[in-house]
Amino acid sequence: MVSIRRAMASDAATVHALMRELAGHQGQRSAVSVSVDRMRELLARPEITYLIAEREGRPIGYVSWLVRVSLWSGSDYLALDDLFVSDGERGHGVGERLMRAAAEVADGRVIRWEVAAANVAAQRFYRRIGAGLLSKIICRWQVEPGAAAES
């Protein structure tokens, strides 16, 4: 049986391990630079939520999001960060249960997220649960402090 619960600050090491597992699955393990201590701080923040799926007390996946506000509508929405289900647990409804649990928490608010164009399996899953997929280009800009004023 799978249970889903909200992660607490005391779950920081579990969340961190699941994030590293996801990053490894995506070939990006070195991208996870957050420490367990910092994760503990983040999990205590009210705008950050992680739901953990467990089978017999063993963590097997998670969904995470931040609450943000749309300046166009003035309404809060859930900015989904990650949905992950461990190898061996995929295809058994865990991802859908996590997404439906997030939708329950959203209480009618919009949930927004990104999915890689090459991740066709995830796109198929999201369409199956009723999500609309929109095409956008994601831009990132990280400028060294003080460098932006030099332009």
Contact map, one row per residue, 1 for C-alpha under 8 A:
1110000000000000000000000000000000000000000000000000001100000000000000000000000000000000000000000000000000000000000000000000000000000000000000000000000
1111000000000000000000000000000000000000000000000000111100000000000000000000000000000000000001000000000000000000000000000000000000000000000000000000000
1111100000000000000000000000000000000000000000000000111000000000000000000000000000000000000000000000000000000000000000000000000000000000000000000000000
0111110000000000000000000000000000000000000000000011110000000000000000000000000000000000000000000100100000000000000000000000000000000000000000000000000
0011111000000000000000000000000000000000000000000011100000000000000000000000000000000000000000000000000000000000000000000000000000000000000000000000000
0001111100000000000000000000000000000000000000001111000000000000000000000000000000000000000000000000000000000000000000000000000000000000000000000000000
0000111111110010000000000000000000000000001000001111000000000000000000000000000000000000000000000000000000000000000000000000000000000000000000000000000
0000011111110000000000000000000000000000001100000000000000000000000000000000000000000000000000000000000000000000000000000000000000000000000000000000000
0000001111110000000000000000000000000011111100000000000000000000000000000000000000000000000000000000000000000000000000000000000000000000000000000000000
0000001111111000000000000000000000000001000000000000000000000000000000000000000000000000000000000000000000000000000000000000000000000000000000000000000
0000001111111110000000000000000000000001000000000000000000000000000000000000000000000000000000000000000000000000000000000000000000000000000000000000000
0000001111111111000000000000000000011011001000000000000000000000000000000000000000000000000000000000000000000000000000000000000000000000000000000000000
0000000001111111100000000000000000010010000000000000000000000000000000000000000000000000000000000000000000000000000000000000000000000000000000000000000
0000000000111111110000000000000000000000000000000000000000100000000000000000000000000000000000000000000000000000000000000000000000000000000000000000000
0000001000111111111000000000000000000010000000000001000000000000000000000000000000000000000000000000000000000000000000000000000000000000000000000000000
0000000000011111111100000000000000110010000000000000000000000000000000000000000000000000000000000000000000000000000000000000000000000000000000000000000
0000000000001111111110000000000000000000000000000000000000000000000000000000000000000000000000000000000000000000000000000000000000000000000000000000000
0000000000000111111111000000000000000000000000000000000000111100000000000000000000000000000000000000000000000000000000000000000000000000000000000000000
0000000000000011111111100000000100000000000000000000000000000000000000000000000000000000000000000000000000000000000000000000000000000000000000000000000
0000000000000001111111110000100100000000000000000000000000000000000000000000000000000000000000000000000000000000000000000000000000000000000000000000000
0000000000000000111111111000100000000000000000000000000000000000000000000000000000000100000000000000000000000000000000000000000000000000000000000000000
0000000000000000011111111100100000000000000000000000000000000000000000000000000000010100000000000000000000000000000000000000000000000000000000000000000
0000000000000000001111111111111100000000000000000000000000000000000000000000000000000000000000000000000000000000000000000000000000000000000000000000000
0000000000000000000111111111100000000000000000000000000000000000000000000000000000000000000000000000000000000000000000000000000000000000000000000000000
0000000000000000000011111111000000000000000000000000000000000000000000000000000000000000000000000000000000000000000000000000000000000000000000000000000
0000000000000000000001111111100000000000000000000000000000000000000000000000000000000000000000000000000000000000000000000000000000000000000000000000000
0000000000000000000000111111100000000000000000000000000000000000000000000000000000000000000000000000000000000000000000000000000000000000000000000000000
0000000000000000000000111111111100000000000000000000000000000000000000000000000000000000000000000000000000000000000000000000000000000000000000000000000
0000000000000000000111110111111100000000000000000000000000000000000000000000000000000000000000000000000000000000000000000000000000000000000000000000000
0000000000000000000000100001111110000000000000000000000000000000000000000000000000000000000000000000000000000000000000000000000000000000000000000000000
0000000000000000000000100001111110000000000000000000000000000000000000000000000000000000000000000000000000000000000000000000000000000000000000000000000
0000000000000000001100100001111111000000000000000000000000000000000000000000000000000000000000000000000000000000000000000000000000000000000000000000000
0000000000000000000000000000011111100000000000000000000000000000000000000000000000000000000000000000000000000000000000000000000000000000000000000000000
0000000000000000000000000000000111110110000000000000000000000000000000000000000000000000000000000000000000000000000000000000000000000000000000000000000
0000000000000001000000000000000011111110000000000000000000000000000000000000000000000000000000000000000000000000000000000000000000000000000000000000000
0000000000011001000000000000000001111111000000000000000000000000000000000000000000000000000000000000000000000000000000000000000000000000000000000000000
0000000000010000000000000000000000111111100000000000000000000000000000000000000000000000000000000000000000000000000000000000000000000000000000000000000
0000000000000000000000000000000001111111110000000000000000000000000000000000000000000000000000000000000000000000000000000000000000000000000000000000000
0000000010011011000000000000000001111111111000000000000000000000000000000000000000000000000000000000000000000000000000000000000000000000000000000000000
0000000011110000000000000000000000011111111100000000000000000000000000000000000000000000000000000000000000000000000000000000000000000000000000000000000
0000000010000000000000000000000000001111111110000000000000000000000000000000000000000000000000000000000000000000000000000000000000000000000000000000000
0000000010000000000000000000000000000111111110010000000000000000000000000000000000000000000000000000000000000000000000000000000000000000000000000000000
0000001110010000000000000000000000000011111111011100000000000000000000000000000000000000000000000000000000000000000000000000000000000000000000000000000
0000000110000000000000000000000000000001111111010000000000000000000000000000000000000000000000000000000000000000000000000000000000000000000000000000000
0000000000000000000000000000000000000000111111110000000000000000000000000000000000000000000000000000000000000000000000000000000000000000000000000000000
0000000000000000000000000000000000000000001111111000000000000000000000000000000000000000000000000000000000000000000000000000000000000000000000000000000
0000000000000000000000000000000000000000000011111000000000000000011100000000000000000000000000000000000000000000000000000000000000000000000000000000000
0000000000000000000000000000000000000000011111111100000000000001111000000000000000000000000000000000000000000000000000000000000000000000000000000000000
0000011000000000000000000000000000000000001001111110000000000001110000000000000000000000000000000000000000000000000000000000000000000000000000000000000
0000011000000000000000000000000000000000001000011111000000000111100000000000000000000000000000000000000000000000000000000000000000000000000000000000000
0001111000000000000000000000000000000000000000001111100000000111000000000000000000000000000000000100010000000000000000000000000000000000000000000000000
0001111000000010000000000000000000000000000000000111110000111110000000000000000000000000000000000000000000000000000000000000000000000000000000000000000
0111100000000000000000000000000000000000000000000011111000111100000000000000000000000000000001000100000000000000000000000000000000000000000000000000000
0111000000000000000000000000000000000000000000000001111111111000000000000000000000000000000000000000000000000000000000000000000000000000000000000000000
1110000000000000000000000000000000000000000000000000111111110000000000000000000000000000000000000000000000000000000000000000000000000000000000000000000
1100000000000000000000000000000000000000000000000000011111000000000000000000000000000000000000000000000000000000000000000000000000000000000000000000000
0000000000000000000000000000000000000000000000000000011111100000000000000000000000000000000000000000000000000000000000000000000000000000000000000000000
0000000000000000000000000000000000000000000000000000011111110000000000000000000000000000000000000000000000000000000000000000000000000000000000000000000
0000000000000100010000000000000000000000000000000001111011111000000000000000000000000000000000000000000000000000000000000000000000000000000000000000000
0000000000000000010000000000000000000000000000000001111001111100000000000000000000001100100000000000000000000000000000000000000000000000000000000000000
0000000000000000010000000000000000000000000000000001110000111110000000000000000000111100000001100000000000000000000000000000000000000000000000000000000
0000000000000000010000000000000000000000000000000111100000011111000000000000000001111000000000000100000000000000000000000000000000000000000000000000000
0000000000000000000000000000000000000000000000000111000000001111100000000000000111110000000000000110010000000000000000000000000000000000000000000000000
0000000000000000000000000000000000000000000000011110000000000111110000000000000111100000000000000000000000000000000000000000000000000000000000000000000
0000000000000000000000000000000000000000000000011100000000000011111000000000011111000000000000000000000000000000000000000000000000000000000000000000000
0000000000000000000000000000000000000000000000111000000000000001111100000000011110000000000000000000000000000000000000000000000000000000000000000000000
0000000000000000000000000000000000000000000000110000000000000000111110000001111000000000000000000000000000000000000000000000000000000000000000000000000
0000000000000000000000000000000000000000000000100000000000000000011111000001111000000000000000000000000000000000000000000000000000000000000000000000000
0000000000000000000000000000000000000000000000000000000000000000001111100111100000000000000000000000000000000000000000000000000000000000000000000000000
0000000000000000000000000000000000000000000000000000000000000000000111111111100000000000000000000000000000000000000000000000000000000000000000000000000
0000000000000000000000000000000000000000000000000000000000000000000011111110000000000000000000000000000000000000000000000000000000000000000000000000000
0000000000000000000000000000000000000000000000000000000000000000000001111100000000000000000000000000000000000000000000000000000000000000000000000000000
0000000000000000000000000000000000000000000000000000000000000000000001111110000000000000000000000000000000000000000000000000000000000000000000000000000
0000000000000000000000000000000000000000000000000000000000000000000011111111000000000000000000000000000000000000000000000000000000000000000000000000000
0000000000000000000000000000000000000000000000000000000000000000000011101111100000000000000000000000000000000000000000000000000000000000000000000000000
0000000000000000000000000000000000000000000000000000000000000000001111000111110000000000000000000000000000001100000000000000000000000000000000000000000
0000000000000000000000000000000000000000000000000000000000000000001111000011111000000000000000000000000001001111000000000000000000000000000000000000000
0000000000000000000000000000000000000000000000000000000000000000111100000001111100000000000000000000000001001111000000000000000000000000000000000000000
0000000000000000000000000000000000000000000000000000000000000000111100000000111110000000000000000000000000000011100000000000000000000000000000000000000
0000000000000000000000000000000000000000000000000000000000000011110000000000011111100000000000000000000000000011110000000000000000000000000000000000000
0000000000000000000000000000000000000000000000000000000000000011110000000000001111100000000000000000000000000000110000000000000000000000000000000000000
0000000000000000000000000000000000000000000000000000000000000111100000000000000111110000000000000000000000000000000000000000000000000000000000000000000
0000000000000000000000000000000000000000000000000000000000001111000000000000000111111000000000100110000000000000000000000000000000000000000000000000000
0000000000000000000001000000000000000000000000000000000000001110000000000000000001111100000000100000000000000000000000000000000000000000000000000000000
0000000000000000000000000000000000000000000000000000000000011100000000000000000000111110110001100000000000000000000000000000000000000000000000000000000
0000000000000000000011000000000000000000000000000000000000011000000000000000000000011111110000000000000000000000000000000000000000000000000000000000000
0000000000000000000000000000000000000000000000000000000000000000000000000000000000001111110000000000000000000000000000000000000000000000000000000000000
0000000000000000000000000000000000000000000000000000000000000000000000000000000000000111110000000000000000000000000000000000000000000000000000000000000
0000000000000000000000000000000000000000000000000000000000010000000000000000000000001111111101000000000000000000000000000000000000000000000000000000000
0000000000000000000000000000000000000000000000000000000000000000000000000000000000001111111111100000000000000000000000000000000000000000000000000000000
0000000000000000000000000000000000000000000000000000000000000000000000000000000000000000111111000000000000000000000000000000000000000000000000000000000
0000000000000000000000000000000000000000000000000000000000000000000000000000000000000000111111000000000000000000000000000000000000000000000000000000000
0000000000000000000000000000000000000000000000000000000000000000000000000000000000000000011111111000000000000000000000000000000000000000000000000000000
0100000000000000000000000000000000000000000000000000100000001000000000000000000000001000111111111100000000000000000000000000000000000000000000000000000
0000000000000000000000000000000000000000000000000000000000001000000000000000000000111000010011111110000000000000000000000000000000000000000000000000000
0000000000000000000000000000000000000000000000000000000000000000000000000000000000000000000011111111000000000000000000000000000010000000000000000000000
0000000000000000000000000000000000000000000000000000000000000000000000000000000000000000000011111111100000000000000000000000000000000000000000000000000
0001000000000000000000000000000000000000000000000010100000000110000000000000000000100000000001111111110000000000000000000000000000000000000000000000000
0000000000000000000000000000000000000000000000000000000000000010000000000000000000100000000000111111111000000000000000000000000000000000000000000000000
0000000000000000000000000000000000000000000000000000000000000000000000000000000000000000000000011111111100000000000000000000000000000000000000000000000
0001000000000000000000000000000000000000000000000000000000000000000000000000000000000000000000001111111110000000000000000000000000000000000000000000000
0000000000000000000000000000000000000000000000000010000000000010000000000000000000000000000000000111111111000000000000000000000000000000000000000000000
0000000000000000000000000000000000000000000000000000000000000000000000000000000000000000000000000011111111110010000000000000000000000000000000000000000
0000000000000000000000000000000000000000000000000000000000000000000000000000000000000000000000000001111111110000000000000000000000000000000000000000000
0000000000000000000000000000000000000000000000000000000000000000000000000000000000000000000000000000111111100000000000000000000000000000000000000000000
0000000000000000000000000000000000000000000000000000000000000000000000000000110000000000000000000000011111111110000000000000000000000000000000000000000
0000000000000000000000000000000000000000000000000000000000000000000000000000000000000000000000000000001111111000000000000000000000000000000000000000000
0000000000000000000000000000000000000000000000000000000000000000000000000000000000000000000000000000001101111100000000000000000000000000000000000000000
0000000000000000000000000000000000000000000000000000000000000000000000000001110000000000000000000000000001111110000000000000000000000000000000000000000
0000000000000000000000000000000000000000000000000000000000000000000000000001110000000000000000000000000001011111000000000000000000000000000000000000000
0000000000000000000000000000000000000000000000000000000000000000000000000000111100000000000000000000001001001111100000000000000000000000000000000000000
0000000000000000000000000000000000000000000000000000000000000000000000000000111100000000000000000000000000000111110000000000000000000000000000000000000
0000000000000000000000000000000000000000000000000000000000000000000000000000001110000000000000000000000000000011111000000000000000000000000000000000000
0000000000000000000000000000000000000000000000000000000000000000000000000000000110000000000000000000000000000001111100000000000000000000000000000000000
0000000000000000000000000000000000000000000000000000000000000000000000000000000000000000000000000000000000000000111110100110000000000000000000000000000
0000000000000000000000000000000000000000000000000000000000000000000000000000000000000000000000000000000000000000011111100000000000000000000000000000000
0000000000000000000000000000000000000000000000000000000000000000000000000000000000000000000000000000000000000000001111110000000000000000000000000000000
0000000000000000000000000000000000000000000000000000000000000000000000000000000000000000000000000000000000000000000111110000000000000000000000000000000
0000000000000000000000000000000000000000000000000000000000000000000000000000000000000000000000000000000000000000001111111110000000000000000000000000000
0000000000000000000000000000000000000000000000000000000000000000000000000000000000000000000000000000000000000000000011111111000000000000000000000000000
0000000000000000000000000000000000000000000000000000000000000000000000000000000000000000000000000000000000000000000000111111100000000000000000000000000
0000000000000000000000000000000000000000000000000000000000000000000000000000000000000000000000000000000000000000001000111111110000000000000000000000000
0000000000000000000000000000000000000000000000000000000000000000000000000000000000000000000000000000000000000000001000111111111000001000000000000000000
0000000000000000000000000000000000000000000000000000000000000000000000000000000000000000000000000000000000000000000000011111111100000000000000000000000
0000000000000000000000000000000000000000000000000000000000000000000000000000000000000000000000000000000000000000000000001111111110000000000000000000000
0000000000000000000000000000000000000000000000000000000000000000000000000000000000000000000000000000000000000000000000000111111111110000000000000000000
0000000000000000000000000000000000000000000000000000000000000000000000000000000000000000000000000000000000000000000000000011111111111000000000000000000
0000000000000000000000000000000000000000000000000000000000000000000000000000000000000000000000000000000000000000000000000001111111100000000000000000000
0000000000000000000000000000000000000000000000000000000000000000000000000000000000000000000000010000000000000000000000000000111111100000000000000000000
0000000000000000000000000000000000000000000000000000000000000000000000000000000000000000000000000000000000000000000000000000011111110000000000000000000
0000000000000000000000000000000000000000000000000000000000000000000000000000000000000000000000000000000000000000000000000000011111111000000000000000000
0000000000000000000000000000000000000000000000000000000000000000000000000000000000000000000000000000000000000000000000000000011001111100000000000000000
0000000000000000000000000000000000000000000000000000000000000000000000000000000000000000000000000000000000000000000000000010001000111110000000000000000
0000000000000000000000000000000000000000000000000000000000000000000000000000000000000000000000000000000000000000000000000000000000011111000000000000000
0000000000000000000000000000000000000000000000000000000000000000000000000000000000000000000000000000000000000000000000000000000000001111100000000000000
0000000000000000000000000000000000000000000000000000000000000000000000000000000000000000000000000000000000000000000000000000000000000111110000000000000
0000000000000000000000000000000000000000000000000000000000000000000000000000000000000000000000000000000000000000000000000000000000000011111000000000000
0000000000000000000000000000000000000000000000000000000000000000000000000000000000000000000000000000000000000000000000000000000000000001111100000000000
0000000000000000000000000000000000000000000000000000000000000000000000000000000000000000000000000000000000000000000000000000000000000000111110000000000
0000000000000000000000000000000000000000000000000000000000000000000000000000000000000000000000000000000000000000000000000000000000000000011111000000000
0000000000000000000000000000000000000000000000000000000000000000000000000000000000000000000000000000000000000000000000000000000000000000001111100000000
0000000000000000000000000000000000000000000000000000000000000000000000000000000000000000000000000000000000000000000000000000000000000000000111110000000
0000000000000000000000000000000000000000000000000000000000000000000000000000000000000000000000000000000000000000000000000000000000000000000011111011000
0000000000000000000000000000000000000000000000000000000000000000000000000000000000000000000000000000000000000000000000000000000000000000000001111111000
0000000000000000000000000000000000000000000000000000000000000000000000000000000000000000000000000000000000000000000000000000000000000000000000111111000
0000000000000000000000000000000000000000000000000000000000000000000000000000000000000000000000000000000000000000000000000000000000000000000000011111110
0000000000000000000000000000000000000000000000000000000000000000000000000000000000000000000000000000000000000000000000000000000000000000000000111111111
0000000000000000000000000000000000000000000000000000000000000000000000000000000000000000000000000000000000000000000000000000000000000000000000111111111
0000000000000000000000000000000000000000000000000000000000000000000000000000000000000000000000000000000000000000000000000000000000000000000000000111111
0000000000000000000000000000000000000000000000000000000000000000000000000000000000000000000000000000000000000000000000000000000000000000000000000111111
0000000000000000000000000000000000000000000000000000000000000000000000000000000000000000000000000000000000000000000000000000000000000000000000000011111
